[in-house]
Amino acid sequence: MTMIKVSKFDGDSGIVRDVFARFPSGVAVLATHSRGEKHALVASSFMVGVSLNPCLVAVAVQKTSTTWELIKDAGVFGVSIFGKGQGDLTRKLASKDRAARFNEVAIEVDDSGAIFIEDAAMWLQCSTHIVSEAGDHWLIILEVKKLGVGENEALVWHGRKFRELAEVPSIVGA
């Protein structure tokens, strides 16, 4: 039997990142077209199912993000959950070169300015519901206005790598 070693947290953010990297998550991009420009914010700290009625989801964003302010100010924005094969696209949309983020990226923009990435696993049109301080991040509850699902499987972020879901034979009815 393996003994579980639990260490007291000593404030080392590197250790925290190593531990948190062991939790698999999806990868979301919040995007909008406002003030004559396209804006994108990539987050692996996205959570669905906060509430069904009203339909709420959540994301954590670093307080130092200047992009979040632009997206929040737009009022309505798109959330695309990346799918299989979109890892490189994730890095492109998260790059420091804001002017080139959307170059050669297949998108759809709705009447509100919300941007959706083509071939994503799912899409949500959202607005900000609640913003709360959470240490060095903002914890943001988003209200879902519209939603849709694609045919692509979700991309997974785990161990600081993009991973894809594997097909596992069903045992239902066996």
Secondary structure, DSSP 8 states (H G I E B T S, - for coil): ----------S-HHHHHHHHTTS-EE-EEEEEEETTEEEEEEES-EEEEEETTTTEEEEEEETT-HHHHHHHHHSEEEEEE-BTT-HHHHHHHTSS-GGGTTTT--EEE-TT-BEEETT-SEEEEEEEEEEEEETTEEEEEEEEEEEEE-SS-BEEEETTEEEE-------TT-
